[in-house]
Amino acid sequence: MKLSGFFYLSIVIFFASCNPQKKISFNYIQNAKDTLNKNVVKYSEPVIQKNDLLSIQVYSLSTKPEISDELYNPVAINGSMANSSSGGNSGGKGYLVDIDGNLRFPRLGIIHAEGLTKGQLTDLITSKITDLDSPTVIVRFLNYRVTVLGEVGHQGTYIIPYERVTIFEAIGLAGDIPVTGKRDNVRVLREVNGNREIGTIDLTSKDVFESPYYTLQQNDVVLVDVKESKVKQVDQALAVQRITFALSLVTSIALLYNIFK
């Protein structure tokens, strides 16, 4: 193979890999204008799901030992709640909602919690406590978490201590979406009443706040796909590597042939 032929072939491969790229947008919430009007923030309270870990504390005004609220707040050796849905120790962290959507609460027995909000579970437990004077029940999530996967800075599962997170906050925790990721078609995997659903949200749209997936729920999984342009670039790079290897192999064989013929 002549050197000039190899040179021209290399030029062809180079220009073939340099396809014109579409205009890339780096902005979130495009075409949005400043406004003095205050929009009402839509916030849907998360519902309890299977495998959720809950902190449930009971307080009352009673001072009598036989009807003390301590009977509803069993304490482990390390000072944390010991009961779980299985009736045993849950690692000293809280009450686990089992696969049937139930939890086992001291003195009250089995309570179906799946599908309820914290407020609804609070009212349900309060209504069942009849031996305390003005009982107060506080319910909190101990494992409120979201997972971000795909074309982001760093994938992972993130624990949210304040029990509320928007998709922008989740993306921020994951190190943002690079220019090679799709911002206009982010998918959210969510479980609702035992059923799995997949929704999409456009982070570049000014209507992003109206999406039911703007505020994430616990255990949501955010999926960010890679742009087709990056996929093509990777495929082209692999093709160039294969062609280069093949040309090197042919050149080496030709050189060895000329030496030993």
Salt bridges, closest charged atoms under 4 A:
ASP131 OD2 - ARG107 NH2 3.03
GLU151 OE2 - LYS230 NZ 2.80
GLU163 OE1 - LYS118 NZ 2.39
GLU191 OE2 - ARG196 NH2 3.42
GLU210 OE1 - LYS42 NZ 3.15
ASP220 OD2 - ARG190 NH2 2.76
ASP225 OD1 - ARG187 NH2 2.79
GLU228 OE2 - LYS182 NZ 2.88
